[in-house]
Amino acid sequence: MTKKLACLSISALLWTPLMAQKISPLWTDFISQKTDRKIPALPDFSYAGYHFSEKQIPSTADRKIFNVLDYGAIPNDNVYDDEAIQKAVDAAEKNVGGGVVFFPSGKFLLAKDNDSTKCIRISKSNIILKGSGSGSNGTEIHQDQMRVNGRQIIFRPVANVQKRLTVVTKNARRESFWITVENADALKQGMDVVLRHRSEAFTKIYFAPLTLKPEWTRLFGDGGGILINEIHTIEKIEGNDIKFKNPIHFDLTLVDKPFELLSYNSIEECGIEDIRFTSNWKNYPEEFIHHKNAIHDYAYEAVGMEYIKNSWVRNCEFQDWNEGLFIRSGYQVSVLNVDFTGKKGHASVHARTGYGVLIKHCNFNNAQHHGAGTGYSAVNTVITQCTLGTDQNIDIHSGQPFATLYDDIKGGVFYNLGGPEPGHPHHGKYLVFWNFKHQSAKDQYYNFWDLNKRRNYTIAQPYLIGFQSDHKVTFENEGTNESQGKAVLPKSLFEAQLTFRLTGNDVAK
């Protein structure tokens, strides 16, 4: 395997003046190839966020209000409010069109025992948890007792049976929108589907010419392989040719096992806003040690959102948590203006097995070991315009997510990526770092395809565009490394791609 080496020594973090910045050649390629309806080198990451960022998150002003006080919750009384909050949720779910479960100012208490099976459960669409602000005079929801591996608030549909609809019969190129299926009778325009495949044969094609380590056992055997699990919306049906609204992010090459279309079941139009979530982790008599035990990693976990579409978390704070926000199989989900603070814990916000999770304008403050991250088949996850702490890890958590964007990020490092070795590589193709400002206490060396070190970096040829750092950083086995040490235009790849998709304008000119 051919290796290439690049390094740069910088005494202070570079803030390139706007007039000195140059337009990235990869951006120029993206515009020209999209204009000519060809395949650009870069993925189109703009299909992320609430309604693919084509709509604003709606106001709650005209929604029916279900005030938790009316169902027995009393703030600041040191009495547990779990049952009252669940009653308010249940009432909102019975209402046609859902509603807003509203929390006035004050502290609401959860978790009177250690039973990790207990939680506030939201299982229907159009339910919004809304507080009175995430500041000191706003709404606080507090987990008292530890509940190891138990999230306190969970959005998840009651039944989630996936039905096989048809199979794909022709190859398809990455960044395209069309597939051909065996039979389209079970498909409808506007339907959400999962494009799924897993096989050792396709895995070898996908990662070629990179060497796959035998210890990565989940890639091999009859049930092994990189799991393709892309969620798509059907925009058009012409006979057995199907057009998706959002692009495919891998080269679909038929092998002995089929590429299937499955149904995608979800709840949608759900949200959380204007709440500060806190826990008693701050009073646990030990400082956090990564993977010391289950308590350190999972004792206090705030919110889970699973199989959820066109939904959001915004204007919230997660303070003193082992885990803040976990998103599984999220589709078109926005996490906006969220702060992670307090005693250091394990994970901040993590997206896996979904498509189009957007994490924007969030601050991670070294409050968790892992900053914003992804893993396990997630695709088109976008982390943009966020800040991480010095030496705070990004979280590429194994299980081969692919087509992930870290965009206009200040702070953070790439070492100590998560996940068990049988689940490596950490990331598939098209991990893009765009104008990433790396901050570390000392020099760093990254070998992105290391077959010797157990907990090193196994990322398939990542793109580094406009990478900057405050110490010497050396790379090996990267893919494209363009303009290291100098910021490029456009400043934000996500914003530029979104503007181009929606208006046709090139913001870099």
C-alpha positions as CSV (number, residue, x, y, z in Angstrom):
1,M,0.0,0.0,0.0
2,T,1.4,3.4,-1.0
3,K,2.0,5.8,1.8
4,K,2.3,9.5,1.6
5,L,3.5,11.9,4.2
6,A,2.6,15.5,5.0
7,C,3.5,17.7,7.9
8,L,3.4,21.3,9.0
9,S,4.8,23.1,12.0
10,I,2.9,26.2,13.2
11,S,3.6,28.2,16.2
12,A,0.1,29.6,16.7
13,L,-3.3,28.7,15.3
14,L,-3.7,30.2,11.9
15,W,-6.5,32.7,11.2
16,T,-6.0,33.4,7.5
17,P,-7.2,36.9,6.6
18,L,-10.2,36.7,4.3
19,M,-8.5,38.4,1.4
20,A,-5.6,35.9,1.6
21,Q,-7.8,32.9,1.4
22,K,-8.1,31.0,-1.9
23,I,-11.0,29.2,-3.4
24,S,-10.5,25.4,-2.9
25,P,-9.8,23.5,-6.1
26,L,-12.1,20.8,-4.8
27,W,-14.9,23.4,-4.5
28,T,-14.3,24.5,-8.0
29,D,-14.5,20.9,-9.1
30,F,-17.7,20.4,-7.1
31,I,-19.4,23.4,-8.9
32,S,-18.3,22.4,-12.3
33,Q,-19.2,18.7,-12.0
34,K,-22.6,19.4,-10.5
35,T,-23.3,22.0,-13.2
36,D,-22.4,19.4,-15.9
37,R,-24.4,16.7,-14.0
38,K,-21.2,14.6,-13.4
39,I,-19.9,13.0,-10.2
40,P,-17.8,15.5,-8.1
41,A,-15.0,14.4,-5.9
42,L,-16.7,15.7,-2.8
43,P,-20.0,14.3,-1.5
44,D,-23.0,16.7,-1.5
45,F,-23.4,17.1,2.3
46,S,-26.2,19.7,1.9
47,Y,-28.9,17.0,2.5
48,A,-28.8,17.3,6.3
49,G,-30.9,18.7,9.0
50,Y,-34.6,19.3,9.5
51,H,-36.3,18.8,6.1
52,F,-32.8,18.7,4.6
53,S,-32.4,22.4,5.7
54,E,-35.0,23.5,3.1
55,K,-37.5,24.7,5.8
56,Q,-37.2,26.5,9.1
57,I,-38.0,24.7,12.3
58,P,-41.6,25.7,13.0
59,S,-42.8,28.0,15.8
60,T,-44.8,26.4,18.6
61,A,-47.0,29.5,19.0
62,D,-50.1,27.9,17.4
63,R,-49.7,24.5,19.0
64,K,-51.8,23.1,21.8
65,I,-50.0,23.4,25.2
66,F,-49.9,20.7,27.8
67,N,-48.4,22.3,30.9
68,V,-46.7,19.7,33.1
69,L,-48.0,21.6,36.2
70,D,-51.5,20.7,35.2
71,Y,-50.6,17.0,35.5
72,G,-49.0,17.2,38.9
73,A,-45.4,18.3,38.4
74,I,-44.2,20.9,40.8
75,P,-40.8,22.6,40.3
76,N,-38.2,23.1,43.1
77,D,-40.0,20.9,45.6
78,N,-37.5,18.0,45.7
79,V,-40.3,15.6,44.7
80,Y,-39.9,13.4,41.6
81,D,-41.8,14.5,38.6
82,D,-41.5,11.5,36.3
83,E,-45.1,10.4,36.5
84,A,-46.5,13.8,36.0
85,I,-44.4,14.5,33.0
86,Q,-45.3,11.2,31.4
87,K,-49.0,12.0,32.0
88,A,-48.5,15.3,30.1
89,V,-46.8,13.5,27.3
90,D,-49.6,10.9,27.1
91,A,-52.2,13.6,27.0
92,A,-50.4,15.4,24.1
93,E,-50.1,12.1,22.2
94,K,-53.9,11.5,22.5
95,N,-54.5,14.9,21.0
96,V,-55.0,15.0,17.2
97,G,-51.9,16.8,15.9
98,G,-49.9,16.3,19.1
99,G,-48.8,19.3,21.1
100,V,-46.2,21.1,23.2
101,V,-45.4,19.6,26.6
102,F,-44.4,22.8,28.4
103,F,-42.1,23.2,31.4
104,P,-42.3,26.5,33.3
105,S,-39.2,27.9,35.0
106,G,-37.7,25.8,37.8
107,K,-36.1,22.5,38.5
108,F,-37.9,19.2,37.7
109,L,-36.6,16.0,39.3
110,L,-36.3,12.6,37.6
111,A,-35.1,9.1,38.6
112,K,-36.0,8.2,42.2
113,D,-34.3,4.8,41.8
114,N,-31.7,2.9,39.8
115,D,-34.1,1.2,37.5
116,S,-32.6,1.7,34.0
117,T,-35.7,0.5,32.3
118,K,-37.7,3.6,33.4
119,C,-37.8,6.7,31.3
120,I,-40.1,9.4,29.9
121,R,-41.3,7.8,26.6
122,I,-42.5,9.7,23.5
123,S,-43.7,7.3,20.9
124,K,-45.9,9.5,18.5
125,S,-45.2,12.3,16.1
126,N,-45.7,16.0,16.7
127,I,-44.6,16.1,20.4
128,I,-42.4,18.9,21.5
129,L,-40.8,19.3,24.9
130,K,-40.4,23.0,25.5
131,G,-38.9,24.8,28.5
132,S,-38.6,28.4,29.5
133,G,-35.0,28.8,28.6
134,S,-31.8,26.9,29.3
135,G,-30.2,29.6,31.4
136,S,-30.1,29.8,35.2
137,N,-33.6,31.3,35.4
138,G,-35.1,28.9,32.9
139,T,-36.1,25.2,33.0
140,E,-33.9,22.5,34.5
141,I,-34.7,18.8,34.2
142,H,-32.4,16.9,36.6
143,Q,-31.6,13.2,36.9
144,D,-31.0,12.3,40.5
145,Q,-30.2,8.6,40.8
146,M,-27.8,6.9,38.4
147,R,-29.4,4.5,35.9
148,V,-26.6,2.7,34.1
149,N,-27.4,2.3,30.4
150,G,-30.8,4.0,30.8
151,R,-31.6,7.3,29.0
152,Q,-34.1,9.5,30.8
153,I,-36.1,10.7,27.8
154,I,-36.6,8.5,24.8
155,F,-38.3,9.4,21.5
156,R,-39.0,6.1,19.7
157,P,-42.0,4.6,17.8
158,V,-43.8,1.7,19.5
159,A,-43.5,-0.7,16.6
160,N,-40.6,-0.7,14.2
161,V,-41.0,-3.7,11.9
162,Q,-39.1,-3.3,8.6
163,K,-40.6,-4.9,5.6
164,R,-38.6,-6.0,2.5
165,L,-40.0,-4.2,-0.5
166,T,-37.8,-5.1,-3.4
167,V,-34.2,-5.5,-4.5
168,V,-31.9,-3.5,-6.7
169,T,-31.0,-5.0,-10.1
170,K,-28.4,-2.5,-11.6
171,N,-25.2,-0.8,-10.4
172,A,-25.5,2.8,-9.4
173,R,-22.8,5.5,-9.0
174,R,-22.2,7.5,-5.8
175,E,-23.7,11.0,-5.7
176,S,-26.5,9.8,-8.1
177,F,-30.2,9.7,-7.3
178,W,-31.5,6.8,-9.4
179,I,-31.7,3.0,-8.8
180,T,-33.3,0.2,-10.7
181,V,-35.3,-2.4,-8.8
182,E,-36.8,-5.7,-9.6
183,N,-40.4,-4.7,-8.9
184,A,-41.7,-1.3,-7.9
185,D,-45.3,-2.4,-7.1
186,A,-44.8,-1.9,-3.3
187,L,-43.2,1.5,-3.7
188,K,-44.9,4.9,-3.7
189,Q,-43.8,8.5,-4.3
190,G,-43.0,10.2,-1.0
191,M,-42.2,6.9,0.7
192,D,-39.2,6.6,3.0
193,V,-37.1,3.5,2.4
194,V,-33.8,2.0,3.6
195,L,-31.2,1.0,1.1
196,R,-29.5,-1.9,2.9
197,H,-26.8,-4.4,2.1
198,R,-24.1,-6.3,4.0
199,S,-21.6,-8.7,2.6
200,E,-17.9,-9.6,2.7
201,A,-17.7,-9.4,-1.1
202,F,-19.0,-5.8,-1.3
203,T,-16.8,-4.8,1.6
204,K,-13.6,-5.9,-0.3
205,I,-14.7,-3.9,-3.3
206,Y,-15.6,-0.9,-1.2
207,F,-12.3,-0.6,0.6
208,A,-10.0,-1.7,-2.2
209,P,-7.0,-1.2,-2.5
210,L,-6.8,-0.8,1.3
211,T,-5.8,-3.9,3.3
212,L,-8.4,-5.3,5.8
213,K,-7.1,-6.6,9.1
214,P,-8.2,-10.2,10.1
215,E,-9.0,-8.9,13.6
216,W,-11.8,-6.8,12.1
217,T,-14.0,-9.8,12.3
218,R,-17.3,-8.1,11.8
219,L,-16.3,-7.6,8.1
220,F,-16.0,-11.2,7.3
221,G,-18.1,-14.4,7.0
222,D,-21.7,-15.0,5.8
223,G,-23.2,-12.2,8.1
224,G,-20.2,-9.9,8.0
225,G,-19.3,-6.8,6.1
226,I,-19.7,-3.0,6.1
227,L,-23.4,-2.3,6.7
228,I,-25.0,-0.1,4.1
229,N,-28.1,1.5,5.7
230,E,-28.9,4.6,3.8
231,I,-32.4,6.2,4.3
232,H,-34.0,7.8,1.3
233,T,-37.2,9.4,0.2
234,I,-38.7,8.3,-3.1
235,E,-39.2,11.4,-5.3
236,K,-40.2,9.7,-8.6
237,I,-41.1,6.3,-10.0
238,E,-40.7,5.5,-13.7
239,G,-41.4,1.8,-14.3
240,N,-38.8,0.1,-12.2
241,D,-36.5,3.1,-12.1
242,I,-36.6,4.9,-8.8
243,K,-35.4,8.5,-8.1
244,F,-34.4,9.4,-4.6
245,K,-34.6,12.9,-3.2
246,N,-31.2,12.6,-1.5
247,P,-28.1,11.2,-3.1
248,I,-26.5,7.8,-2.7
249,H,-23.1,8.2,-1.0
250,F,-21.4,5.0,-2.2
251,D,-20.8,3.2,-5.5
252,L,-23.5,0.5,-5.6
253,T,-21.8,-2.6,-7.1
254,L,-24.0,-5.7,-7.3
255,V,-22.5,-8.9,-5.7
256,D,-23.9,-12.3,-4.8
257,K,-26.0,-10.9,-1.9
258,P,-28.8,-8.5,-2.9
259,F,-29.1,-4.8,-2.2
260,E,-32.5,-4.5,-0.6
261,L,-35.1,-1.7,-0.2
262,L,-36.8,-1.9,3.2
263,S,-39.5,0.2,4.7
264,Y,-38.4,2.9,7.2
265,N,-40.8,3.5,10.1
266,S,-40.4,6.6,12.2
267,I,-42.1,9.3,14.2
268,E,-41.6,12.9,13.0
269,E,-41.9,16.6,13.7
270,C,-40.7,16.1,17.3
271,G,-38.5,18.5,19.2
272,I,-36.8,19.6,22.4
273,E,-36.0,23.2,23.0
274,D,-35.1,25.8,25.7
275,I,-34.3,23.3,28.5
276,R,-31.2,22.7,30.6
277,F,-30.6,19.0,31.4
278,T,-28.5,18.2,34.5
279,S,-27.6,15.2,36.4
280,N,-26.0,14.1,39.7
281,W,-22.9,12.9,38.0
282,K,-21.3,16.1,39.3
283,N,-21.5,14.7,42.8
284,Y,-20.1,11.2,42.0
285,P,-16.9,10.9,44.1
286,E,-14.6,10.1,41.2
287,E,-13.4,12.1,38.2
288,F,-14.1,10.6,34.8
289,I,-11.8,7.9,33.4
290,H,-12.6,6.7,29.9
291,H,-13.9,3.2,29.9
292,K,-13.0,2.7,33.6
293,N,-16.4,1.0,34.2
294,A,-20.1,1.2,33.3
295,I,-20.7,4.0,35.8
296,H,-18.1,6.3,34.3
297,D,-19.4,5.6,30.8
298,Y,-23.1,5.2,31.1
299,A,-24.5,6.1,34.6
300,Y,-26.2,9.3,33.6
301,E,-27.6,9.5,30.1
302,A,-30.0,12.2,29.1
303,V,-31.9,11.9,25.8
304,G,-32.3,9.2,23.2
305,M,-33.9,9.9,19.8
306,E,-34.4,6.7,17.7
307,Y,-36.1,6.3,14.3
308,I,-37.1,9.9,14.2
309,K,-37.5,12.1,11.1
310,N,-37.7,15.8,10.5
311,S,-37.1,16.6,14.2
312,W,-34.8,18.8,16.3
313,V,-33.0,19.7,19.5
314,R,-32.2,23.4,19.8
315,N,-31.3,26.1,22.4
316,C,-30.5,23.5,25.1
317,E,-27.7,22.8,27.5
318,F,-26.5,19.4,28.7
319,Q,-24.6,19.9,32.0
320,D,-22.8,17.1,34.0
321,W,-23.6,14.0,31.9
322,N,-21.9,10.8,31.0
323,E,-23.8,11.0,27.8
324,G,-25.9,13.9,26.5
325,L,-27.8,13.1,23.3
326,F,-27.9,9.8,21.4
327,I,-29.5,9.6,17.9
328,R,-30.1,6.3,16.2
329,S,-31.6,6.0,12.7
330,G,-32.3,9.7,12.6
331,Y,-33.4,11.1,9.3
332,Q,-33.2,14.8,8.6
333,V,-32.5,15.8,12.3
334,S,-31.1,19.1,13.5
335,V,-29.1,19.7,16.7
336,L,-28.7,23.5,16.9
337,N,-27.2,25.9,19.4
338,V,-26.6,23.3,22.1
339,D,-24.0,23.6,24.8
340,F,-22.3,20.7,26.6
341,T,-20.9,21.8,30.0
342,G,-19.9,20.7,33.5
343,K,-18.1,17.7,34.9
344,K,-16.3,15.7,32.2
345,G,-18.2,12.6,31.1
346,H,-18.1,10.1,28.2
347,A,-20.1,11.2,25.1
348,S,-21.8,14.4,24.0
349,V,-23.9,13.9,20.9
350,H,-23.6,10.8,18.8
351,A,-25.4,9.8,15.5
352,R,-25.4,6.3,14.2
353,T,-27.3,4.3,11.5
354,G,-29.1,7.4,10.1
355,Y,-28.9,9.9,7.2
356,G,-28.6,13.7,7.4
357,V,-28.1,14.5,11.1
358,L,-27.0,18.1,11.3
359,I,-25.0,19.3,14.4
360,K,-24.6,23.1,14.0
361,H,-23.5,26.0,16.3
362,C,-22.8,23.7,19.2
363,N,-20.1,24.1,21.9
364,F,-18.5,21.1,23.5
365,N,-16.2,22.7,26.1
366,N,-14.3,19.5,26.9
367,A,-17.3,18.5,29.0
368,Q,-17.2,15.0,27.5
369,H,-14.3,12.8,26.4
370,H,-15.9,12.7,22.9
371,G,-17.1,15.7,21.0
372,A,-19.7,15.4,18.3
373,G,-19.5,12.1,16.5
374,T,-20.9,9.3,14.5
375,G,-20.6,5.6,14.0
376,Y,-22.1,2.3,12.9
377,S,-23.4,3.0,9.3
378,A,-24.4,6.6,9.7
379,V,-24.1,8.6,6.5
380,N,-24.2,12.3,5.6
381,T,-23.6,13.4,9.2
382,V,-22.6,17.0,9.3
383,I,-20.9,18.8,12.2
384,T,-20.5,22.4,11.3
385,Q,-19.5,25.7,12.9
386,C,-18.9,24.2,16.3
387,T,-16.2,24.5,19.0
388,L,-14.4,21.7,20.8
389,G,-11.9,22.0,23.6
390,T,-8.1,21.5,23.3
391,D,-7.4,17.8,23.0
392,Q,-11.1,17.0,23.0
393,N,-11.7,14.0,20.7
394,I,-13.9,13.9,17.8
395,D,-16.0,10.7,17.9
396,I,-15.6,8.4,15.0
397,H,-16.9,5.4,16.8
398,S,-16.2,2.4,14.5
399,G,-18.8,0.4,12.6
400,Q,-17.9,2.2,9.3
401,P,-20.0,5.3,9.0
402,F,-19.3,7.0,5.7
403,A,-19.6,10.4,4.0
404,T,-19.2,12.5,7.2
405,L,-18.3,16.2,7.3
406,Y,-16.5,18.2,10.0
407,D,-16.8,21.7,8.7
408,D,-15.5,25.0,10.0
409,I,-14.6,23.5,13.4
410,K,-12.5,25.2,16.0
411,G,-10.7,22.9,18.4
412,G,-10.4,19.1,18.8
413,V,-8.1,16.3,17.9
414,F,-8.4,13.0,16.0
415,Y,-6.7,10.5,18.4
416,N,-8.3,7.9,20.7
417,L,-11.2,7.1,18.3
418,G,-13.8,4.8,19.9
419,G,-15.3,1.4,19.2
420,P,-14.1,-2.2,19.6
421,E,-11.5,-3.6,17.3
422,P,-13.8,-6.3,15.7
423,G,-15.9,-3.3,14.5
424,H,-13.1,-1.5,12.8
425,P,-12.4,0.3,10.5
426,H,-13.5,3.4,12.3
427,H,-14.8,5.1,9.1
428,G,-15.4,4.3,5.5
429,K,-14.7,6.6,2.6
430,Y,-15.4,10.4,2.4
431,L,-14.6,11.6,5.9
432,V,-14.0,15.3,5.1
433,F,-12.3,17.8,7.4
434,W,-13.0,21.3,5.9
435,N,-11.3,24.3,7.5
436,F,-10.7,22.3,10.7
437,K,-8.6,24.2,13.3
438,H,-6.9,21.4,15.3
439,Q,-6.0,22.3,18.9
440,S,-3.7,20.1,21.0
441,A,-1.2,20.5,23.9
442,K,1.6,18.9,21.9
443,D,2.6,17.7,18.4
444,Q,0.4,14.9,16.9
445,Y,1.0,12.2,14.3
446,Y,-1.9,10.5,12.5
447,N,-1.6,7.4,10.5
448,F,-5.1,7.0,9.1
449,W,-4.7,3.3,8.1
450,D,-2.7,1.7,10.9
451,L,-2.9,-2.1,10.9
452,N,-0.6,-2.5,13.9
453,K,-1.9,-0.3,16.8
454,R,-5.1,-1.5,18.5
455,R,-6.6,1.9,19.2
456,N,-5.2,4.0,16.4
457,Y,-6.9,5.5,13.4
458,T,-8.5,3.4,10.7
459,I,-10.2,5.9,8.4
460,A,-10.3,5.2,4.6
461,Q,-8.4,8.0,3.0
462,P,-9.9,11.1,4.6
463,Y,-10.0,14.5,2.9
464,L,-8.3,17.4,4.7
465,I,-9.0,20.7,3.2
466,G,-7.7,23.9,4.8
467,F,-6.5,22.0,7.9
468,Q,-4.9,24.3,10.5
469,S,-3.2,23.6,13.8
470,D,-1.5,25.2,16.8
471,H,1.2,22.5,16.9
472,K,3.1,20.3,14.4
473,V,0.7,17.8,12.9
474,T,1.9,14.9,10.7
475,F,-0.3,12.8,8.5
476,E,0.2,9.4,6.8
477,N,-2.2,7.5,4.6
478,E,-4.6,10.4,4.2
479,G,-6.4,10.8,0.9
480,T,-6.5,14.4,-0.3
481,N,-4.6,17.0,1.8
482,E,-5.2,20.4,0.2
483,S,-4.0,23.8,1.5
484,Q,-2.7,22.6,4.9
485,G,-2.0,25.5,7.1
486,K,-4.3,27.9,5.2
487,A,-8.0,28.4,5.4
488,V,-9.9,28.1,2.1
489,L,-13.0,29.4,0.6
490,P,-15.8,28.7,1.0
491,K,-15.5,29.1,4.8
492,S,-18.3,26.5,5.4
493,L,-18.6,23.7,2.9
494,F,-22.1,22.8,4.2
495,E,-23.5,26.3,3.9
496,A,-21.9,26.7,0.4
497,Q,-23.3,23.4,-0.9
498,L,-26.8,24.2,0.6
499,T,-26.8,27.6,-1.0
500,F,-25.8,26.2,-4.4
501,R,-28.4,23.5,-4.2
502,L,-31.2,25.8,-3.3
503,T,-30.3,28.9,-5.4
504,G,-27.6,27.9,-7.8
505,N,-25.3,30.6,-6.5
506,D,-21.6,30.0,-5.8
507,V,-20.9,31.8,-2.5
508,A,-17.1,31.5,-2.9
509,K,-17.0,33.9,-5.8
